[in-house]
Amino acid sequence: MVACREGEPVCSDEASDPEGPFCFIYSTLFRRLGLQLPFTPSERTLLTEVNVAPAQLHPNSWAFVKAFAILCCILDLTPSVDIFLYFFEVKDPGTPLF
């Protein structure tokens, strides 16, 4: 993975790119956090529930998602969006901190 060049779009849909849709994503997610494609069902459900694309989550946010999945596995629980959102609050990036 490489950084996008100046003037290059960070995402594309099928209509605007003949090679198909794409988006850039932090390489750290794959190298350090062990994120794999395709996403697990719980990861897909969470992304859908909070209405974000994978590239919109910061690596630290992905770390919480992965840690939650590991904890559920250790406790022999099925990861659930409702349980995840009970422990972790999702904030709108446009919301002021104070």
C-alpha positions in Angstrom: 0.0 0.0 0.0 1.1 3.5 -0.8 -0.1 7.0 -0.1 -2.3 8.5 -2.7 -0.8 11.1 -5.1 -1.7 14.7 -5.2 -5.1 15.1 -7.0 -5.8 11.4 -6.8 -9.2 10.6 -5.2 -9.2 8.6 -2.0 -12.2 6.5 -3.1 -14.1 5.7 -6.3 -17.3 4.0 -7.3 -17.9 1.9 -10.4 -19.2 4.8 -12.5 -16.1 6.9 -12.0 -13.4 4.3 -12.3 -13.2 1.7 -15.1 -11.2 -0.6 -12.8 -14.0 -0.8 -10.3 -14.7 0.7 -6.8 -11.9 1.2 -4.3 -11.0 3.1 -1.2 -7.8 3.8 0.7 -7.4 2.4 4.2 -4.7 2.5 6.9 -2.1 -0.2 6.2 -1.6 -0.4 10.0 -4.9 -2.2 10.2 -3.6 -5.2 8.3 0.0 -5.2 9.5 -0.5 -4.6 13.2 -4.1 -5.3 14.1 -4.5 -8.4 12.0 -7.6 -7.1 10.2 -8.5 -9.4 7.3 -10.8 -9.2 4.4 -13.6 -10.1 4.1 -14.7 -8.7 7.4 -16.3 -11.0 10.0 -20.1 -10.9 10.3 -19.9 -8.9 13.6 -17.5 -6.3 12.0 -19.9 -5.9 9.0 -22.9 -5.5 11.3 -21.1 -2.9 13.4 -20.0 -0.9 10.4 -23.6 -1.0 9.1 -25.1 0.0 12.5 -22.8 3.0 12.9 -23.1 3.8 9.2 -19.4 4.2 8.4 -17.0 2.7 5.8 -14.0 0.7 7.0 -11.6 3.5 6.0 -13.5 6.0 8.1 -12.5 4.3 11.4 -9.2 5.3 12.9 -6.8 2.4 13.7 -7.4 3.0 17.4 -11.1 2.5 16.9 -10.4 -0.8 15.0 -8.3 -1.8 18.0 -11.4 -1.6 20.2 -13.4 -3.6 17.7 -10.7 -6.3 17.6 -10.2 -6.3 21.4 -14.0 -6.7 21.9 -13.9 -9.7 19.5 -11.0 -11.3 21.4 -12.7 -10.8 24.7 -15.9 -12.4 23.4 -14.0 -15.3 22.2 -12.2 -15.8 25.5 -15.6 -15.6 27.4 -17.2 -17.9 24.8 -19.7 -15.2 23.8 -21.0 -14.3 20.4 -20.0 -10.7 19.5 -23.0 -8.4 19.4 -23.4 -4.8 18.2 -25.7 -4.1 21.1 -23.1 -5.3 23.7 -20.3 -3.5 21.9 -22.3 -0.2 21.9 -23.1 -0.8 25.6 -19.4 -0.5 26.4 -18.1 1.8 23.7 -19.8 5.1 22.6 -19.7 6.1 19.0 -19.4 9.9 18.5 -20.3 11.9 15.5 -17.0 13.6 14.4 -18.9 16.9 13.9 -19.9 17.0 17.6 -17.8 19.4 19.7 -15.9 17.8 22.6 -17.0 20.4 25.2 
